[in-house]
């Protein structure tokens, strides 16, 4: 399916080209719910990174072919930028695994246990110790107004 401009240019330049047909993309994909677990978010991010890396690799192959055909310095500059971007995406994918392991360790950590300190040592002056003990006793004492004891 060629339009008149393409036909005219093809005849003028004495080339035969076929137009690339439009590819429709599904951009209306629903976003994941906001209350996802870390595993679900990790899987979603991982899937997106894989898609970006795969599409970037295809684009890189096409861009290299274009740069070689045109022999343009700007095209080669674009190739180097895309290579850097793909390397960064691969690095992000590896960092995602490290982050996932850290999250799993955080969620799988046993709850903190009380420590029995039978022989605890206070480091400070006796005045500081008396002050701390009196503050502790003040907090432990029950006000007479609040207590209607027998």
C-alpha positions, 0 to 999 in steps of 0.5 A: 500500500503506497501513497502518491508521495512514496510512488513519486519518490521511488520513481524519481530516485529509481528505487523500489521500496515497500512501506512498513505496515503499522504495528499496533501496540497494546498500550492500555494494559492495566496497572497492577493494584496498589497493595501488591506484595513485594514479590508481585512488584518484583515480578512486575518490574522484572517482566518490564525490564526483560521486555525493555531489554529485548526490544532494545536489543532488536532496536540496536540491531536495526540501528547498527544496520542503519548506521552501517548503511548511512555511514553517519557519525550521528547514527553511530552516536545513537548506537553508542547511546543505545548500548549504554542504555541497554547496559544500564537496563541489564545492571538494573535487572541485576540490582533488582535481584539483590533488592529482592533478596534483601526484602525476603530477608527482611520479611523472613526475619524472626521477630525480636526477642527480649533479652534477659540481662541478669548481669547488666552493667551501668556505665556512668556516675552514681548521680546519673544512676540515681536520677535514672532510677528515680525517674523509673520509679516515678513512672512505675508509681500509681497516682493515688487519684487514679487508684481506688484501692481497697 
